Amino acid sequence: MIPAFVKLLVSDLTRSLAFYEALGFERTQAEPPFVRLQWAGAVDVYLVAPPTQLQLEGRRGLGVLVGFRVEGTSGLDELLLRAQAQGAVVEGPAIQPWHTREVIVTDPDGYRLNFIEPA
């Protein structure tokens, strides 16, 4: 059992699914109105299409970073290239004072995804 997960309300489930899979998330379940993804077999992310009567307005996740650890020798660099290939807004990479190297990727709905590896 995975002890934590995040649910993201998305405006276009198909577009978001393609974006997340291109970054390296793995689809593990799809039952409309949601898709369950996993990052590195350890973190669940649910992409949820809200009911049509619910209007999603404005920027989502303002002030929140959804964090993921990246494994492997060139993991963060590879992820950066994947994000850029999707046309995503990318911040970094940056070395942080807490000894991590980080990239922030903004998804199609404006959620900010914080990918980190040891520096």
Rosetta silent file (secondary structure, phi, psi, omega in degrees, C-alpha in Angstrom):
SEQUENCE: MIPAFVKLLVSDLTRSLAFYEALGFERTQAEPPFVRLQWAGAVDVYLVAPPTQLQLEGRRGLGVLVGFRVEGTSGLDELLLRAQAQGAVVEGPAIQPWHTREVIVTDPDGYRLNFIEPA
SCORE:     score description
SCORE:     0.000 S_00000001
   1 L     0.000  133.913  178.598    0.000    0.000    0.000 S_00000001
   2 L   -90.998  123.142 -170.960    1.277    3.446   -0.926 S_00000001
   3 L   -76.147  -16.196 -177.832    0.759    5.775    2.051 S_00000001
   4 L  -137.359  154.438  176.937    0.433    9.069    0.175 S_00000001
   5 E  -154.887  168.999  174.963   -1.036   10.305   -3.075 S_00000001
   6 E  -132.804  141.061  174.918   -2.025   13.495   -4.801 S_00000001
   7 E  -112.572  130.972  178.934   -5.192   14.229   -6.795 S_00000001
   8 E  -120.972  121.918  174.815   -5.072   16.864   -9.507 S_00000001
   9 E   -77.822  124.749 -175.254   -8.235   18.231  -11.112 S_00000001
  10 L  -121.210  149.268 -176.968   -7.469   18.631  -14.808 S_00000001
  11 L   -82.742  -24.094 -179.823   -9.321   20.413  -17.570 S_00000001
  12 L  -142.229   99.737 -173.822   -8.458   17.880  -20.292 S_00000001
  13 H   -59.645  -42.445 -178.709   -7.794   14.337  -19.069 S_00000001
  14 H   -63.039  -46.159  179.620   -6.411   13.088  -22.408 S_00000001
  15 H   -62.633  -46.295 -178.582   -3.959   16.007  -22.723 S_00000001
  16 H   -65.045  -41.038  178.864   -2.802   15.691  -19.118 S_00000001
  17 H   -60.592  -45.834  178.712   -2.366   11.935  -19.385 S_00000001
  18 H   -60.682  -41.148 -179.916   -0.181   12.316  -22.477 S_00000001
  19 H   -62.763  -51.017 -176.902    1.900   14.989  -20.715 S_00000001
  20 H   -66.285  -39.893  177.610    2.497   12.959  -17.553 S_00000001
  21 H   -64.856  -36.873  177.873    3.276    9.757  -19.448 S_00000001
  22 H   -64.494  -29.629  177.442    5.792   11.670  -21.601 S_00000001
  23 H   -75.498  -19.584  179.970    7.536   12.786  -18.391 S_00000001
  24 L   119.495    4.579  174.345    7.872    9.172  -17.280 S_00000001
  25 L   -72.805  146.641 -179.124    4.802    8.559  -15.114 S_00000001
  26 E  -108.563  128.459  176.740    3.301    5.092  -15.552 S_00000001
  27 E   -73.930  126.527  179.791   -0.438    4.558  -15.975 S_00000001
  28 E  -114.825  -17.350 -178.517   -1.612    1.891  -13.543 S_00000001
  29 E  -163.629  144.142  175.895   -5.395    2.291  -13.716 S_00000001
  30 E  -142.323  113.229  176.159   -7.965    4.202  -15.727 S_00000001
  31 E  -139.246   96.567 -177.027  -11.600    4.410  -14.691 S_00000001
  32 L   -46.546  134.518   18.516  -13.253    7.600  -15.870 S_00000001
  33 L   -99.032   25.561  179.453  -13.362   10.186  -14.505 S_00000001
  34 E  -135.362  159.848  173.251   -9.840    9.480  -13.192 S_00000001
  35 E  -128.259  133.582  177.839   -6.529    7.968  -14.191 S_00000001
  36 E  -100.385  126.872  177.908   -4.068    6.619  -11.649 S_00000001
  37 E  -118.710  160.469  172.708   -0.384    7.139  -12.416 S_00000001
  38 E  -130.568  144.170  173.329    2.757    6.205  -10.511 S_00000001
  39 E  -107.479  121.039  176.902    6.116    7.892  -10.350 S_00000001
  40 L    54.393   28.749  178.946    9.047    5.476   -9.894 S_00000001
  41 L    65.700   13.557 -172.571    6.652    2.850   -8.530 S_00000001
  42 L  -128.392  -22.782 -175.400    6.394    4.803   -5.300 S_00000001
  43 E  -126.358  126.455  176.829    4.078    7.822   -5.603 S_00000001
  44 E   -89.530  135.833  173.464    0.473    7.759   -6.805 S_00000001
  45 E  -127.232  125.637  176.948   -0.909   10.660   -8.815 S_00000001
  46 E  -105.683  121.703  171.612   -4.586   10.736   -9.720 S_00000001
  47 E   -94.135  123.711 -173.146   -5.626   12.892  -12.657 S_00000001
  48 E  -122.488  125.956  173.140   -9.311   13.662  -12.183 S_00000001
  49 L   -86.383  115.263 -178.294  -11.723   15.125  -14.710 S_00000001
  50 L   -70.390  160.539  176.765  -14.196   17.157  -12.656 S_00000001
  51 L   -57.520  149.778 -175.646  -17.927   17.008  -13.351 S_00000001
  52 L   -60.068  -28.014 -179.555  -18.983   19.243  -16.246 S_00000001
  53 L   -74.951  -15.251  178.366  -20.960   21.536  -13.929 S_00000001
  54 L   -89.658  115.515 -179.813  -17.770   22.350  -11.981 S_00000001
  55 L   -91.277  121.803  176.879  -15.918   25.160  -13.731 S_00000001
  56 L   -90.598  111.707 -178.221  -12.150   25.156  -13.196 S_00000001
  57 L  -121.483  149.621  175.145  -11.042   28.757  -13.325 S_00000001
  58 L    77.481 -178.050 -178.300   -7.738   30.415  -12.646 S_00000001
  59 L   -78.478  134.353 -179.557   -4.367   28.939  -11.834 S_00000001
  60 L   -94.155  149.575  174.646   -4.376   25.643   -9.961 S_00000001
  61 L    69.218   22.130 -178.117   -2.047   24.712   -7.137 S_00000001
  62 L   -55.848  124.543  178.881   -0.949   28.280   -6.490 S_00000001
  63 L    84.785    2.653 -177.551    1.751   28.213   -3.828 S_00000001
  64 L  -118.204  136.145  170.391    2.070   24.419   -3.878 S_00000001
  65 E  -112.911  128.197  176.843    4.897   22.303   -5.288 S_00000001
  66 E   -95.364  115.719 -169.004    4.138   18.622   -5.833 S_00000001
  67 E   -99.668  144.192  178.761    7.463   16.871   -5.203 S_00000001
  68 E  -141.073  135.127  173.878    9.054   13.782   -6.750 S_00000001
  69 E   -83.864  141.549  178.101   12.498   12.240   -6.251 S_00000001
  70 L  -110.577  131.828 -179.211   14.411   11.331   -9.392 S_00000001
  71 L  -106.503  160.177  175.356   16.676    8.282   -9.376 S_00000001
  72 L   100.687  162.257 -173.856   19.581    7.388  -11.656 S_00000001
  73 L   -71.320  -33.879  178.977   22.742    9.073  -12.812 S_00000001
  74 L  -120.794   25.712 -174.056   21.155   11.293  -15.467 S_00000001
  75 H   -57.031  -48.685 -176.858   17.584   11.170  -14.191 S_00000001
  76 H   -69.461  -38.677  178.980   16.985   14.876  -13.729 S_00000001
  77 H   -65.051  -40.472  177.811   18.666   15.806  -17.010 S_00000001
  78 H   -64.759  -43.172  178.460   16.563   13.245  -18.885 S_00000001
  79 H   -62.139  -41.258  178.175   13.391   14.509  -17.224 S_00000001
  80 H   -58.045  -45.185  178.773   14.330   18.077  -18.156 S_00000001
  81 H   -64.135  -39.958  178.000   14.654   17.075  -21.819 S_00000001
  82 H   -63.286  -43.510 -179.986   11.296   15.268  -21.726 S_00000001
  83 H   -63.675  -44.362  179.211    9.593   18.312  -20.204 S_00000001
  84 H   -63.584  -37.100  178.096   11.122   20.657  -22.776 S_00000001
  85 H   -63.932  -26.119  177.755   10.018   18.312  -25.587 S_00000001
  86 L   -85.089   -4.775 -178.380    6.437   18.710  -24.287 S_00000001
  87 L    77.563   19.120 -178.137    6.766   22.499  -24.422 S_00000001
  88 L   -73.140  151.234  169.771    6.402   22.759  -20.642 S_00000001
  89 E   -73.900  126.786 -176.633    7.483   25.789  -18.664 S_00000001
  90 E  -126.124  135.116  173.494   10.619   24.670  -16.814 S_00000001
  91 E  -114.235  129.896  178.995   12.499   26.366  -13.985 S_00000001
  92 E   101.090 -171.327   15.776   16.032   25.211  -13.252 S_00000001
  93 E   -77.020  151.446  179.654   17.919   23.085  -12.772 S_00000001
  94 E  -136.171  141.130  173.901   19.033   24.779   -9.579 S_00000001
  95 E   -88.926  127.446 -178.198   21.251   23.643   -6.725 S_00000001
  96 L  -100.009  155.291  179.861   19.514   24.271   -3.400 S_00000001
  97 L   -64.394  -15.243  179.074   21.192   24.967   -0.033 S_00000001
  98 L   -93.239   20.509  170.651   19.643   21.748    1.320 S_00000001
  99 L    69.249   39.292  172.112   21.892   19.759   -1.075 S_00000001
 100 E  -127.142  154.307  171.843   19.462   18.922   -3.837 S_00000001
 101 E  -107.117  129.779 -169.838   19.412   19.705   -7.530 S_00000001
 102 E  -133.674  148.817  172.733   15.880   20.628   -8.593 S_00000001
 103 E  -131.025  137.368  174.061   13.731   21.296  -11.627 S_00000001
 104 E  -112.748  125.660 -179.227   10.197   22.670  -11.524 S_00000001
 105 E  -115.743  130.882  177.159    7.930   21.707  -14.419 S_00000001
 106 E   -97.261  125.757 -178.110    4.536   23.334  -14.937 S_00000001
 107 L   -80.924  174.944 -176.399    1.883   20.981  -16.307 S_00000001
 108 L   -59.494  -21.654  179.309   -0.838   22.004  -18.816 S_00000001
 109 L   -97.470    0.246  178.574   -3.199   23.055  -15.992 S_00000001
 110 L    97.060    1.742  175.728   -0.612   25.135  -14.134 S_00000001
 111 L   -71.215  139.296 -178.605    0.340   22.631  -11.433 S_00000001
 112 E  -102.786  120.189 -177.030    4.014   22.935  -10.498 S_00000001
 113 E  -104.668  123.091 -175.657    5.896   19.648  -10.238 S_00000001
 114 E  -104.116  107.034  179.358    9.165   19.736   -8.273 S_00000001
 115 E  -100.394  131.350 -175.482   11.621   17.017   -9.321 S_00000001
 116 E  -131.931  153.770  171.130   14.707   16.593   -7.123 S_00000001
 117 E  -144.277  159.095  177.491   17.881   14.557   -6.909 S_00000001
 118 E   -60.830  143.205  179.034   20.829   14.714   -4.494 S_00000001
 119 L   -92.782    0.000    0.000   23.341   17.423   -5.383 S_00000001
